[in-house]
Amino acid sequence: MGLAKRARAILMLASGERFSKTSLYVGMEERHLRKWARRFIEQGIEGLYDGKRPGRPPVFSPSSCIVPSEDRLRAS
C-alpha cells in the first residue's frame, strides 16, 4: 500500500467522509485505515510512511542488480 493511497484516504477523512466509504474508495480494510489515521494524528506526515520491517536485510541493493541488455534479450 503506497504513501499516495494513505494520503488520499487522510484527505477524504479530513473532508468529512466516513471511514467505511473512504476504505472502499481507496481499497483498504477499514481497520488499516483507522491505524493509518491514528498514526497521522500522532505523528503527522511522518506517520504515513512505512516503518522498518523485521527480517534479514537485503543482500543486494536494487541498484546493483544486473539487468540484461536489450541486445541480449533479442539474441535469445
Secondary structure, DSSP 8 states (H G I E B T S, - for coil): --HHHHHHHHHHHHTT--HHHHHHHHT--HHHHHHHHHHHHHHGGGGGS-----S---SS-GGGS----HHHHHH-
